[in-house]
Amino acid sequence: MDEGIWERKYHLALERMERDEEASRAVGDVLRRLSLRLAVLVRGDGGELDELLDRLTTELRGSPSPATVEPLLERLAEAVTRLDAAPPGAARASDTTEDAVVDALRADVARLQELLGTVSARLGDMTRYLAGERDEADASATEGHRLDAQVREEMRLLGEKTQAATDLASLQAEVDERLSVIDRHFRDFREREDARLSAYRERAERMHDRVEQLESQASSLQDSLRREHELALTDGLTGLPNRLAYDRRVAEVERQVREEGGVACVGAFDIDHFKAINDTYGHAAGDAVLRIVGQTLARELDGRAFVARYGGEEFVVLFSDMGPDDAEDLARRLCATVEKLAFHASSKPVTVTMSGGLTRFTAAERAAAVFDRADRALYAAKRAGRNCCVVL
């Protein structure tokens, strides 16, 4: 269950408990009104008794405490006992008034019983609601059933004490005691639920942190895989795409030419007399020549064509969406640019040139056949004296 939804429902349940607590306080108010009614009922039977009833009424209208009320109740009991011992002729003046007050008292008692029943039902509904909302969590459901049983037991005891009460003071004391116990059960339940909610949030936060950690690890893994993929398609010496990258790109160009009617050319280029450079100046000088030539090709093409190191001192260029005339013009400029590069090895200038072969991609051919024709054009340029570009 979503944490936000559960929390809103939980606070709704707490609001219902607070309303039930208000109902409990209402029970106490009803009991005080009952006491006042009883005081009215017996007033007029004697000066001492009336004085005690006036004092009790004054206390009940405020916020009485047991320390002030109990002595009054004892004195009232003594006064009532003396009144019961009076001659039979000393009866109340008006039976009609007594009957009216008794009827009102009975009505209050009936309302009190109805209120107690309503409180009991509301408490039962609330605990069943709490248990139902958390039925997916065994521990919380157990707590809900436990609270429900405690409240029902207290309400049962309250009913028994109400039936057995012989005077209003003892009835009020029993009701206050039972409601205090019920209130304590609710406070304990809320404390346990708050602790459970706190633990749930802590677990959720730990889970959130773990998810973030896993997401970070997954992102790092994706970055690592992407870098590995890039390395697998990159020539380590020149930084250009390697032969594998060329094979993938030329397959896409072949599809475009065959299925979409696109135009493209393939150029094969080779550094002239590269073996002599290695033999004369060493492999470090040869590697430097390869790096600089590769960087020069990428810079001159500037995204207009795809260039890759095919192997050794050979490079391949895919002139996508470019006809033979434009591709030939660009290929000859590449050879001229390489010739102008200034190389030095062992403090001596080294002349580096490049030969190239160019051919058009046709829809009837496979990529391998097109490259073979470009490679033949490259060797034709070598035979023609190098540092030039031949088109086949």
RODO-2510 file (C-alpha; in nm, 4 decimals, decimal comma):
residues 392
     n   res          X          Y          Z
     1     m     0,0000     0,0000     0,0000
     2     d     0,1275     0,3458    -0,0878
     3     e     0,2818     0,5111     0,2211
     4     g     0,0985     0,8444     0,1715
     5     i    -0,2451     0,6798     0,1438
     6     w    -0,1838     0,4618     0,4527
     7     e    -0,0707     0,7615     0,6554
     8     r    -0,3813     0,9657     0,5629
     9     k    -0,6057     0,6745     0,6639
    10     y    -0,4120     0,6317     0,9876
    11     h    -0,4574     0,9981     1,0820
    12     l    -0,8266     0,9696     0,9929
    13     a    -0,8528     0,6854     1,2434
    14     l    -0,6817     0,8986     1,5081
    15     e    -0,9352     1,1749     1,4466
    16     r    -1,2130     0,9207     1,5026
    17     m    -1,0505     0,8172     1,8324
    18     e    -1,0406     1,1818     1,9414
    19     r    -1,4111     1,2150     1,8628
    20     d    -1,4758     0,9028     2,0747
    21     e    -1,2763     1,0584     2,3586
    22     e    -1,5056     1,3607     2,3326
    23     a    -1,8014     1,1219     2,3579
    24     s    -1,6483     0,9799     2,6767
    25     r    -1,6268     1,3269     2,8238
    26     a    -1,9909     1,3726     2,7271
    27     v    -2,0734     1,0684     2,9431
    28     g    -1,9170     1,2449     3,2415
    29     d    -2,1249     1,5547     3,1690
    30     v    -2,4408     1,3442     3,1601
    31     l    -2,3513     1,1888     3,4957
    32     r    -2,3032     1,5319     3,6487
    33     r    -2,6430     1,6353     3,5154
    34     l    -2,7912     1,3195     3,6720
    35     s    -2,6400     1,4174     4,0054
    36     l    -2,7913     1,7626     3,9777
    37     r    -3,1307     1,6093     3,8967
    38     l    -3,1052     1,3865     4,2041
    39     a    -3,0188     1,6890     4,4139
    40     v    -3,3346     1,8608     4,2892
    41     l    -3,5318     1,5429     4,3602
    42     v    -3,4542     1,5307     4,7320
    43     r    -3,4278     1,9068     4,8011
    44     g    -3,6868     2,0344     5,0512
    45     d    -3,6684     1,7414     5,2936
    46     g    -3,4629     1,9218     5,5598
    47     g    -3,2451     2,2245     5,6224
    48     e    -2,9215     2,0249     5,6732
    49     l    -2,9898     1,8112     5,3705
    50     d    -3,0712     2,1140     5,1543
    51     e    -2,7518     2,2856     5,2627
    52     l    -2,5448     1,9779     5,1714
    53     l    -2,7244     1,9474     4,8396
    54     d    -2,6546     2,3138     4,7597
    55     r    -2,2839     2,2628     4,8304
    56     l    -2,2789     1,9427     4,6198
    57     t    -2,4574     2,1219     4,3362
    58     t    -2,2013     2,4002     4,3460
    59     e    -1,9151     2,1471     4,3292
    60     l    -2,0743     1,9510     4,0440
    61     r    -2,1247     2,2628     3,8355
    62     g    -1,7476     2,3134     3,8358
    63     s    -1,4711     2,0522     3,8029
    64     p    -1,5121     1,8451     4,1181
    65     s    -1,2337     1,6388     4,2677
    66     p    -1,2746     1,3253     4,4835
    67     a    -1,1189     1,5084     4,7809
    68     t    -1,4018     1,7639     4,7915
    69     v    -1,6938     1,5494     4,6742
    70     e    -1,6467     1,2351     4,8882
    71     p    -1,6851     1,4118     5,2277
    72     l    -2,0050     1,5737     5,1035
    73     l    -2,1366     1,2346     4,9882
    74     e    -2,0665     1,0839     5,3332
    75     r    -2,2490     1,3644     5,5071
    76     l    -2,5359     1,3313     5,2599
    77     a    -2,5589     0,9599     5,3372
    78     e    -2,5824     1,0352     5,7103
    79     a    -2,8460     1,3024     5,6509
    80     v    -3,0483     1,0663     5,4325
    81     t    -3,0270     0,7988     5,7027
    82     r    -3,1629     1,0384     5,9618
    83     l    -3,4320     1,1413     5,7157
    84     d    -3,5366     0,7777     5,6660
    85     a    -3,5757     0,7472     6,0445
    86     a    -3,8205     1,0420     6,0526
    87     p    -4,1974     0,9824     6,1271
    88     p    -4,4091     0,8577     5,8377
    89     g    -4,6008     1,1829     5,8283
    90     a    -4,2946     1,3746     5,7180
    91     a    -4,3373     1,2786     5,3547
    92     r    -4,2635     1,5071     5,0591
    93     a    -4,5139     1,7788     4,9891
    94     s    -4,5836     1,7059     4,6234
    95     d    -4,5989     1,3549     4,4760
    96     t    -4,6697     1,5107     4,1373
    97     t    -4,3413     1,7033     4,1373
    98     e    -4,1558     1,3897     4,2508
    99     d    -4,3052     1,1839     3,9685
   100     a    -4,2047     1,4455     3,7124
   101     v    -3,8481     1,4562     3,8376
   102     v    -3,8309     1,0754     3,8489
   103     d    -3,9531     1,0592     3,4903
   104     a    -3,6878     1,3094     3,3883
   105     l    -3,4291     1,1068     3,5770
   106     r    -3,5359     0,7877     3,4046
   107     a    -3,5155     0,9636     3,0682
   108     d    -3,1614     1,0771     3,1502
   109     v    -3,0661     0,7238     3,2492
   110     a    -3,2100     0,5919     2,9237
   111     r    -3,0139     0,8513     2,7286
   112     l    -2,7036     0,7599     2,9262
   113     q    -2,7454     0,3921     2,8411
   114     e    -2,8016     0,4825     2,4761
   115     l    -2,4893     0,7000     2,4802
   116     l    -2,2845     0,4209     2,6354
   117     g    -2,4077     0,1816     2,3701
   118     t    -2,3191     0,4293     2,0968
   119     v    -1,9703     0,4770     2,2416
   120     s    -1,9219     0,1013     2,2573
   121     a    -2,0345     0,0578     1,8966
   122     r    -1,8167     0,3441     1,7770
   123     l    -1,5139     0,2018     1,9529
   124     g    -1,5773    -0,1366     1,8020
   125     d    -1,6184     0,0124     1,4525
   126     m    -1,2978     0,2093     1,4923
   127     t    -1,0852    -0,0852     1,6021
   128     r    -1,2263    -0,3026     1,3244
   129     y    -1,1460    -0,0228     1,0796
   130     l    -0,7878     0,0002     1,2030
   131     a    -0,7439    -0,3733     1,1814
   132     g    -0,8986    -0,3822     0,8331
   133     e    -0,6791    -0,1027     0,6989
   134     r    -0,3677    -0,2906     0,7979
   135     d    -0,4821    -0,6424     0,7179
   136     e    -0,1680    -0,6964     0,5131
   137     a     0,0485    -0,6550     0,8247
   138     d    -0,0054    -0,9392     1,0750
   139     a     0,1456    -0,7476     1,3668
   140     s    -0,0839    -0,4464     1,3218
   141     a    -0,3907    -0,6649     1,2736
   142     t    -0,3062    -0,8401     1,6005
   143     e    -0,2812    -0,5033     1,7760
   144     g    -0,6186    -0,4002     1,6365
   145     h    -0,7861    -0,7202     1,7615
   146     r    -0,6166    -0,6763     2,0967
   147     l    -0,7469    -0,3216     2,1349
   148     d    -1,0926    -0,4300     2,0269
   149     a    -1,0967    -0,7060     2,2916
   150     q    -0,9771    -0,4671     2,5619
   151     v    -1,2420    -0,2080     2,4797
   152     r    -1,5186    -0,4680     2,4698
   153     e    -1,4127    -0,6063     2,8062
   154     e    -1,4099    -0,2607     2,9633
   155     m    -1,7540    -0,1844     2,8199
   156     r    -1,8822    -0,5165     2,9561
   157     l    -1,7483    -0,4333     3,3010
   158     l    -1,8983    -0,0863     3,2724
   159     g    -2,2380    -0,2375     3,2021
   160     e    -2,2114    -0,4723     3,5003
   161     k    -2,1038    -0,1912     3,7330
   162     t    -2,3866     0,0288     3,6071
   163     q    -2,6414    -0,2397     3,6848
   164     a    -2,4930    -0,3016     4,0301
   165     a    -2,4565     0,0657     4,1300
   166     t    -2,6767     0,1674     4,4256
   167     d    -2,6134     0,5428     4,4140
   168     l    -2,5126     0,8056     4,1631
   169     a    -2,1689     0,8693     4,3152
   170     s    -2,0579     0,5077     4,2831
   171     l    -2,2042     0,4929     3,9320
   172     q    -2,0074     0,8015     3,8285
   173     a    -1,6901     0,6621     3,9845
   174     e    -1,7269     0,3324     3,8002
   175     v    -1,7942     0,5067     3,4681
   176     d    -1,4965     0,7388     3,5135
   177     e    -1,2717     0,4472     3,5996
   178     r    -1,3797     0,2358     3,3041
   179     l    -1,3474     0,5275     3,0605
   180     s    -1,0038     0,6100     3,2009
   181     v    -0,8946     0,2518     3,1370
   182     i    -1,0349     0,2659     2,7833
   183     d    -0,8541     0,5943     2,7254
   184     r    -0,5310     0,4360     2,8485
   185     h    -0,5782     0,1444     2,6064
   186     f    -0,6192     0,3885     2,3203
   187     r    -0,3113     0,5862     2,4193
   188     d    -0,1065     0,2653     2,4369
   189     f    -0,2409     0,1579     2,1002
   190     r    -0,1542     0,4930     1,9435
   191     e     0,1976     0,4802     2,0879
   192     r     0,2471     0,1314     1,9454
   193     e     0,1109     0,2386     1,6081
   194     d     0,3335     0,5493     1,6065
   195     a     0,6334     0,3290     1,6796
   196     r     0,5261     0,0887     1,4062
   197     l     0,4813     0,3755     1,1594
   198     s     0,8242     0,5125     1,2514
   199     a     0,9801     0,1707     1,1934
   200     y     0,7950     0,1399     0,8634
   201     r     0,9229     0,4791     0,7506
   202     e     1,2745     0,3846     0,8534
   203     r     1,2519     0,0640     0,6500
   204     a     1,1079     0,2596     0,3573
   205     e     1,3945     0,5082     0,3762
   206     r     1,6482     0,2266     0,3861
   207     m     1,4777     0,0651     0,0897
   208     h     1,4770     0,3995    -0,0933
   209     d     1,8481     0,4413    -0,0234
   210     r     1,9106     0,0879    -0,1444
   211     v     1,7117     0,1511    -0,4619
   212     e     1,9102     0,4687    -0,5253
   213     q     2,2306     0,2749    -0,4669
   214     l     2,1216     0,0059    -0,7126
   215     e     2,0187     0,2701    -0,9651
   216     s     2,3582     0,4351    -0,9261
   217     q     2,5294     0,1011    -0,9731
   218     a     2,3148     0,0287    -1,2786
   219     s     2,3970     0,3716    -1,4218
   220     s     2,7672     0,3143    -1,3577
   221     l     2,7406    -0,0257    -1,5207
   222     q     2,5670     0,1263    -1,8224
   223     d     2,8364     0,3916    -1,8480
   224     s     3,1026     0,1230    -1,8208
   225     l     2,9337    -0,0868    -2,0881
   226     r     2,9013     0,2194    -2,3104
   227     r     3,2700     0,2984    -2,2657
   228     e     3,3604    -0,0638    -2,3353
   229     h     3,1457    -0,0521    -2,6460
   230     e     3,3142     0,2683    -2,7588
   231     l     3,6567     0,1196    -2,6918
   232     a     3,5608    -0,1890    -2,8901
   233     l     3,4788     0,0366    -3,1871
   234     t     3,7755     0,2736    -3,1473
   235     d     4,1325     0,2413    -3,2700
   236     g     4,3569     0,2808    -2,9696
   237     l     4,6432     0,4526    -3,1546
   238     t     4,4649     0,7139    -3,3665
   239     g     4,1374     0,7524    -3,1762
   240     l     3,9457     0,6953    -3,4999
   241     p     3,6738     0,4321    -3,5440
   242     n     3,8274     0,0908    -3,6130
   243     r     3,7498    -0,1744    -3,8744
   244     l     3,4605    -0,3172    -3,6695
   245     a     3,3015     0,0263    -3,6576
   246     y     3,3509     0,0594    -4,0351
   247     d     3,1866    -0,2792    -4,0986
   248     r     2,8797    -0,1696    -3,9030
   249     r     2,8568     0,1673    -4,0723
   250     v     2,9073     0,0337    -4,4249
   251     a     2,6308    -0,2252    -4,3687
   252     e     2,3908     0,0617    -4,2948
   253     v     2,5113     0,2516    -4,6045
   254     e     2,4619    -0,0620    -4,8169
   255     r     2,1013    -0,0907    -4,6931
   256     q     2,0296     0,2754    -4,7689
   257     v     2,1705     0,2475    -5,1213
   258     r     1,9875    -0,0768    -5,1987
   259     e     1,6500    -0,0039    -5,0328
   260     e     1,6222     0,3758    -5,0405
   261     g     1,8142     0,4574    -5,3560
   262     g     2,0800     0,6569    -5,1764
   263     v     2,4181     0,7533    -5,3206
   264     a     2,7553     0,6855    -5,1593
   265     c     3,1250     0,6349    -5,2383
   266     v     3,4034     0,4404    -5,0679
   267     g     3,7624     0,5633    -5,0515
   268     a     4,0666     0,3570    -4,9506
   269     f     4,3821     0,5508    -4,8472
   270     d     4,7332     0,4332    -4,7618
   271     i     5,0420     0,6197    -4,6320
   272     d     5,3203     0,5991    -4,8894
   273     h     5,6495     0,4293    -4,7960
   274     f     5,5316     0,3716    -4,4402
   275     k     5,7570     0,0677    -4,3939
   276     a     6,0584     0,2806    -4,4785
   277     i     5,9571     0,5322    -4,2113
   278     n     5,9386     0,2550    -3,9511
   279     d     6,2701     0,1027    -4,0645
   280     t     6,4516     0,4358    -4,0771
   281     y     6,3133     0,6254    -3,7790
   282     g     6,1618     0,3503    -3,5651
   283     h     5,8106     0,2417    -3,4751
   284     a     5,7584     0,5388    -3,2424
   285     a     5,7964     0,7715    -3,5388
   286     g     5,5660     0,5502    -3,7448
   287     d     5,3015     0,5618    -3,4688
   288     a     5,3303     0,9403    -3,4574
   289     v     5,2751     0,9594    -3,8333
   290     l     4,9623     0,7409    -3,8040
   291     r     4,8191     0,9537    -3,5227
   292     i     4,8781     1,2842    -3,7000
   293     v     4,7452     1,1606    -4,0345
   294     g     4,4345     1,0154    -3,8662
   295     q     4,3675     1,3401    -3,6796
   296     t     4,4189     1,5381    -4,0026
   297     l     4,1682     1,3265    -4,1934
   298     a     3,9046     1,3614    -3,9189
   299     r     3,9585     1,7375    -3,9017
   300     e     3,9409     1,7909    -4,2777
   301     l     3,6289     1,5794    -4,3202
   302     d     3,4606     1,7516    -4,0224
   303     g     3,1650     1,5144    -4,0149
   304     r     3,0976     1,5255    -4,3902
   305     a     3,2180     1,1657    -4,4239
   306     f     3,2969     0,8706    -4,1971
   307     v     3,6676     0,7866    -4,1599
   308     a     3,8157     0,4806    -3,9895
   309     r     4,1546     0,3131    -3,9551
   310     y     4,1152    -0,0046    -4,1562
   311     g     4,4411    -0,1626    -4,0471
   312     g     4,8165    -0,0941    -4,0539
   313     e     4,8775     0,2313    -4,2408
   314     e     4,5480     0,2078    -4,4339
   315     f     4,2400     0,4268    -4,3782
   316     v     3,8897     0,3995    -4,5274
   317     v     3,6379     0,6804    -4,5860
   318     l     3,2609     0,6429    -4,6446
   319     f     3,1253     0,9372    -4,8453
   320     s     2,7535     0,8951    -4,7624
   321     d     2,4984     1,0988    -4,9624
   322     m     2,7793     1,2204    -5,1877
   323     g     2,8240     1,1573    -5,5592
   324     p     3,1544     1,0592    -5,7287
   325     d     3,2492     1,4131    -5,8366
   326     d     3,2181     1,5666    -5,4898
   327     a     3,3782     1,2621    -5,3276
   328     e     3,6748     1,2742    -5,5710
   329     d     3,7308     1,6436    -5,5058
   330     l     3,7300     1,5845    -5,1297
   331     a     3,9583     1,2790    -5,1596
   332     r     4,2207     1,4728    -5,3618
   333     r     4,2135     1,7522    -5,1010
   334     l     4,2834     1,4957    -4,8298
   335     c     4,5945     1,3726    -5,0127
   336     a     4,7141     1,7300    -5,0686
   337     t     4,6640     1,8192    -4,7002
   338     v     4,8689     1,5198    -4,5803
   339     e     5,1525     1,6162    -4,8167
   340     k     5,1714     1,9604    -4,6516
   341     l     5,2121     1,8181    -4,2992
   342     a     5,5505     1,8843    -4,1424
   343     f     5,7034     1,5782    -3,9771
   344     h     6,0348     1,5543    -3,7984
   345     a     6,2178     1,2456    -3,6761
   346     s     6,5613     1,2509    -3,5110
   347     s     6,5612     1,6290    -3,5724
   348     k     6,5262     1,5686    -3,9445
   349     p     6,2279     1,6612    -4,1641
   350     v     6,0300     1,3650    -4,2952
   351     t     5,8108     1,3866    -4,6022
   352     v     5,4828     1,1958    -4,5742
   353     t     5,2375     1,1438    -4,8600
   354     m     4,9179     0,9429    -4,9048
   355     s     4,7636     0,7606    -5,2010
   356     g     4,3927     0,6948    -5,2447
   357     g     4,1444     0,4911    -5,4466
   358     l     3,7781     0,5902    -5,4871
   359     t     3,4717     0,4076    -5,6199
   360     r     3,0942     0,4492    -5,6248
   361     f     2,8575     0,2308    -5,4207
   362     t     2,5942     0,0620    -5,6419
   363     a     2,2713    -0,1038    -5,5356
   364     a     2,3590    -0,4322    -5,7054
   365     e     2,6807    -0,4819    -5,5048
   366     r     2,7675    -0,5955    -5,1598
   367     a     2,9855    -0,3744    -4,9382
   368     a     3,2841    -0,6122    -4,9604
   369     a     3,2855    -0,5975    -5,3418
   370     v     3,2747    -0,2171    -5,3357
   371     f     3,5705    -0,1998    -5,0970
   372     d     3,7704    -0,4439    -5,3137
   373     r     3,7228    -0,2131    -5,6098
   374     a     3,8322     0,0900    -5,4030
   375     d     4,1381    -0,1076    -5,2877
   376     r     4,2252    -0,1871    -5,6518
   377     a     4,1978     0,1835    -5,7313
   378     l     4,4372     0,2510    -5,4403
   379     y     4,6987     0,0162    -5,5840
   380     a     4,6509     0,1800    -5,9218
   381     a     4,7404     0,5117    -5,7558
   382     k     5,0516     0,3476    -5,6076
   383     r     5,1554     0,2285    -5,9526
   384     a     5,0863     0,5735    -6,0923
   385     g     5,3577     0,7226    -5,8720
   386     r     5,1791     0,7624    -5,5329
   387     n     5,0546     1,0851    -5,3680
   388     c     4,7453     1,0840    -5,5879
   389     c     4,3889     0,9517    -5,6027
   390     v     4,2491     0,7142    -5,8704
   391     v     3,8759     0,6662    -5,9357
   392     l     3,7344     0,3338    -6,0612
***
